[in-house]
Amino acid sequence: MATRRAFLSGLAALALPKPGWAAVGSPHCLAAGKTAERYVLHGLSADGHSLFAIDLPGRGHAAAAHPHRPLAVAFARRPGTFAIVLDCMTGAEQYQLTPPAGRQFNGHGVFSADGRVLYTSEVIAETSQGRIGIWEAEDFQRVGEWSSGGIGPHDLKRQADGGLIVANGGIATDPADRSKLNIATMRPNLTRLSPAGEITAQAELPPALWQNSIRHLALAPDGTVAFAMQWEGDPAEPVPLLGLWQIGTPPQLCPPPEAEAFRMQGYAGSVAISGSGQIALTSPRGGVVMIHAQNGAHLATHARADVCGVTALGSGFLLSDGSGALWSLEDQQLSPLTVGDTHWDNHIVPLA
Amino acid sequence: MVKHLAFVFALLAAPVHADVADVVADHILPGYAAFAQATADLDRQAAASCTADTLRPAFQTAFDAWMAVQHLHLGPVEEAGRGLAIAFWPDPKGLGRKAQLGLMQGDPAKLTPEAFADQSVAARGLTGLERLLYPTTPWPADPCPLIRATTADLARLADEVQGGWTSGFADQLLTAGAQGNTRYLSKAEARQALFTVLVTGLAQLHDQRLGRPMGTFDRPTPERAEARASGRSLRNVLLSLQALRALATSLTEPAPQTQAALGHAIALAQNLDDPVFAGIATPTGRLKVEVLQQAVEQARQAALAEIGPALGVGIGFNALDGD
């Protein structure tokens, strides 16, 4: 029976060839998590409520959100041999992406600004040499790949001009069991790729910090790259876990004061930049989120067990933790938005 | 009065089981009170006389008291770097001694209580004091002013930590889940915080206190043992195990597998005749410490398998899963 609602939505479908994110409630961001034994991808409102929830086949990771259409790409856990494209209106798995033989997804992906292309961080399984996979985003066919400019690329972000910033974490992993193979000789870098895939800039850390894997990124409107690191060296050494990179200059490291230097336990899980330019760096291991000023100076440390996901929320931040709470952090005040039974995964993906 | 008694009886009638309130009342608050007392005594003695021989017993007592609480990585001790300033170890680059040399030969104004509180955490606390009272290389100047600054700072830190617990943080743990408590949103979160302390305390024992002197089979590094100069390396392991057993007992009863595993590790530590792990340099001595290390890991596994489910909590969803 044709209901009024179905009729109207059919009409809407005729008028609009491609529905937008408004069709699923205009979520502020996407976040994956685990509820009881189910793995789920949620669309979240700015006040921390779920607008939709889609079952995932396994622990999902770092979904990429299409800039216009309500499509999300969820990656399998590393080493990943598939990613799925989800229709957030119906919950249907629209496409499954499989990298070419000998390649593995390495955790993150991002769409081009016009939504026509999806870029994925990948490695050559045998060597961990980094690749950026290129997929057209109509039927999600593989159309090519670029070098990522390093070993073990993880996060990647799109610049306003269409270039890509890649965090080449430097860690070579065993293709079968993800064990780390080159900790003694690792050498991470930040790489900037032009819209055509040429490497136009690279930056490395000082040699004493080569065991500091550069893994996650956030871009400021002025082009500054905030990068979050994970220390693979001696845990007794206090090392900076946040850096800022103005492309074309050496990266600037942003250590917290000595008294706070071990609170992140050498591990930054996510990084985000707020509308006011502040930077949030989370550590689920240390159970803290550190707030830094736009110039990198440490401003505050807030304790919250297993906090990891973070994205901008106005001039502050929206944070998620493994216990099921979503938080707002505004004016140095960490306040719970919602508390539920979903253990939130490492990242919150903003809709841009 | 009658009403009051009825309330007490209602509490008594409730099923007896160890939980967060027991940990706070029986383990945490008495532990910090004893540490505050021991550091105050040490400071008083240092004010009277600062010869190393005189102060060593009070130093040992204060370090013992710290070992009963040092695993409690939550609340006031985590703030303002207090825990690091109380005991800064490991210090692979020797930052502490370098900073102490600077303080000893520099402006005496840096030794006033206010100024000293801002000096490097590596230079202060029990580890700093150990270098002054049990010097392995002679100091170039009279250590007395630095000894007194360090004991005063230590007593202040212990007092602040104790005060932080009694004037707020204990209530936050105990009222977990109550309206307005944004630190612990449910009783389960408070249980999880203490469970995490237990499990990470055992991991730290395994990886740091035992792991650092172990080094590798080809290159053992007994010189990296904690509190070697004061002869406390093994004692710290034993006291830490006993403190973690006390925590486990207050947190969950019964937990027979965890208690058995901790009891086994404690017995191994008690029977190990190797106070600063010098034996690690020999194959037989190394094997003995390795057996102890394995027993600590078994205790951690037992706690994960037994106490976590009993409390209805686990270790963090993200904390365990590197990405």
Contacts between the chains, C-beta under 8 A, distances in Angstrom:
chain1	res1	chain2	res2	distance
A	34	B	317	6.9
A	61	B	323	7.1
A	78	B	323	7.8
A	107	B	323	6.9
A	215	B	323	7.6
A	230	B	322	7.3
A	234	B	92	6.1
A	235	B	207	7.9
A	236	B	90	4.1
A	236	B	91	7.1
A	236	B	92	5.1
A	236	B	208	7.9
A	237	B	92	6.8
A	237	B	93	7.4
A	257	B	81	7.7
A	258	B	81	6.8
A	258	B	84	7.9
A	258	B	120	6.2
A	258	B	121	5.9
A	258	B	122	8.0
A	259	B	80	5.9
A	259	B	81	2.4
A	259	B	84	6.4
A	259	B	85	7.3
A	259	B	121	6.0
A	260	B	81	6.7
A	261	B	84	8.0
A	262	B	84	6.5
A	263	B	78	6.9
A	267	B	322	7.5
A	269	B	318	6.3
A	269	B	323	6.7
A	284	B	316	5.6
A	284	B	317	8.0
A	284	B	318	3.7
A	284	B	319	4.3
A	285	B	316	7.8
A	285	B	319	4.9
A	287	B	316	7.6
A	287	B	319	7.4
A	303	B	78	6.8
A	303	B	183	7.7
A	305	B	189	7.0
A	305	B	192	6.8
A	305	B	193	6.4
A	305	B	196	7.1
A	305	B	316	6.2
A	305	B	319	7.9
A	306	B	316	3.3
A	306	B	317	6.1
A	306	B	318	5.3
A	306	B	319	5.2
A	308	B	318	4.2
A	321	B	318	7.7
A	322	B	316	4.7
A	322	B	317	3.1
A	322	B	318	4.7
A	322	B	319	6.9
A	323	B	185	7.4
A	323	B	189	6.1
A	323	B	192	7.3
A	323	B	316	7.8
A	323	B	317	7.7
A	325	B	185	5.9
A	334	B	182	6.9
A	335	B	182	6.4
A	336	B	182	5.9
A	336	B	185	6.1
A	339	B	185	5.4
A	339	B	186	7.6
A	343	B	317	4.1
A	344	B	317	7.6
A	344	B	318	7.9
A	345	B	317	7.5
A	345	B	318	7.0
A	346	B	318	5.5
A	346	B	321	7.5
A	346	B	323	4.8
